Amino acid sequence: MSKELDMVNLDELEAQWAEHDRKLDANLRLSRRLLSASTLKRARSALQRLIAFVAIESLATLAGSTKRAAPRFS
């Protein structure tokens, strides 16, 4: 009888271990997705700032070039 009880306890322990393993895997997948999303958000924000600065610089360059007189060649 003791051997049967030990086998039941072992089966229960294996089932609990497998359940914890599934939960851990799900948690790791979620953590990776959240980290990836956070990294992408920071990169996207930096890229948007860069685009804005390049656009402003381009507009300033275009505005400055229209005010200059065309060079005269003789």
C-alpha positions as a Markdown table, in Angstrom:
| # | Residue | x | y | z |
|---|---|---|---|---|
| 1 | Met | 0.0 | 0.0 | 0.0 |
| 2 | Ser | 2.8 | 2.4 | 0.8 |
| 3 | Lys | 4.3 | 1.8 | -2.6 |
| 4 | Glu | 1.0 | 2.7 | -4.3 |
| 5 | Leu | 0.8 | 5.9 | -2.2 |
| 6 | Asp | 4.3 | 6.9 | -3.1 |
| 7 | Met | 3.5 | 6.4 | -6.8 |
| 8 | Val | 0.3 | 8.6 | -6.5 |
| 9 | Asn | 2.4 | 11.3 | -4.7 |
| 10 | Leu | 5.0 | 11.1 | -7.5 |
| 11 | Asp | 2.3 | 11.4 | -10.2 |
| 12 | Glu | 0.8 | 14.4 | -8.4 |
| 13 | Leu | 4.3 | 16.0 | -8.0 |
| 14 | Glu | 5.0 | 15.4 | -11.7 |
| 15 | Ala | 1.7 | 16.9 | -12.7 |
| 16 | Gln | 2.3 | 20.0 | -10.5 |
| 17 | Trp | 5.8 | 20.3 | -11.9 |
| 18 | Ala | 4.5 | 20.2 | -15.5 |
| 19 | Glu | 1.8 | 22.8 | -14.7 |
| 20 | His | 4.5 | 25.1 | -13.1 |
| 21 | Asp | 6.6 | 24.6 | -16.2 |
| 22 | Arg | 3.8 | 25.6 | -18.5 |
| 23 | Lys | 3.1 | 28.7 | -16.4 |
| 24 | Leu | 6.8 | 29.7 | -16.4 |
| 25 | Asp | 7.0 | 29.3 | -20.2 |
| 26 | Ala | 3.9 | 31.5 | -20.6 |
| 27 | Asn | 5.4 | 34.1 | -18.3 |
| 28 | Leu | 8.7 | 34.1 | -20.2 |
| 29 | Arg | 6.9 | 34.5 | -23.5 |
| 30 | Leu | 4.9 | 37.4 | -22.1 |
| 31 | Ser | 8.0 | 39.0 | -20.6 |
| 32 | Arg | 9.8 | 38.8 | -24.0 |
| 33 | Arg | 6.9 | 40.4 | -25.8 |
| 34 | Leu | 6.7 | 43.2 | -23.3 |
| 35 | Leu | 10.4 | 43.8 | -23.4 |
| 36 | Ser | 10.4 | 43.8 | -27.2 |
| 37 | Ala | 7.4 | 46.2 | -27.3 |
| 38 | Ser | 9.2 | 48.5 | -24.9 |
| 39 | Thr | 12.4 | 48.5 | -27.0 |
| 40 | Leu | 10.4 | 49.1 | -30.2 |
| 41 | Lys | 8.5 | 52.0 | -28.6 |
| 42 | Arg | 11.8 | 53.7 | -27.5 |
| 43 | Ala | 13.3 | 53.1 | -31.0 |
| 44 | Arg | 10.2 | 54.4 | -32.7 |
| 45 | Ser | 10.1 | 57.5 | -30.5 |
| 46 | Ala | 13.8 | 58.3 | -31.3 |
| 47 | Leu | 13.2 | 57.7 | -35.0 |
| 48 | Gln | 10.2 | 60.1 | -34.9 |
| 49 | Arg | 12.3 | 62.8 | -33.3 |
| 50 | Leu | 15.0 | 62.3 | -35.9 |
| 51 | Ile | 12.5 | 62.6 | -38.7 |
| 52 | Ala | 11.1 | 65.8 | -37.2 |
| 53 | Phe | 14.6 | 67.3 | -36.9 |
| 54 | Val | 15.5 | 66.3 | -40.5 |
| 55 | Ala | 12.3 | 67.8 | -41.8 |
| 56 | Ile | 12.8 | 71.1 | -39.9 |
| 57 | Glu | 16.4 | 71.2 | -41.1 |
| 58 | Ser | 15.3 | 70.5 | -44.7 |
| 59 | Leu | 12.7 | 73.3 | -44.5 |
| 60 | Ala | 15.2 | 75.7 | -43.1 |
| 61 | Thr | 17.6 | 74.9 | -45.8 |
| 62 | Leu | 15.0 | 75.3 | -48.5 |
| 63 | Ala | 13.8 | 78.6 | -47.0 |
| 64 | Gly | 17.4 | 79.8 | -46.9 |
| 65 | Ser | 18.2 | 78.8 | -50.5 |
| 66 | Thr | 15.2 | 80.6 | -51.9 |
| 67 | Lys | 16.3 | 83.9 | -50.3 |
| 68 | Arg | 19.8 | 83.8 | -51.9 |
| 69 | Ala | 20.3 | 85.4 | -55.2 |
| 70 | Ala | 21.3 | 83.1 | -58.0 |
| 71 | Pro | 25.0 | 83.4 | -58.9 |
| 72 | Arg | 25.8 | 85.4 | -62.0 |
| 73 | Phe | 28.3 | 84.1 | -64.4 |
| 74 | Ser | 29.8 | 86.5 | -66.9 |
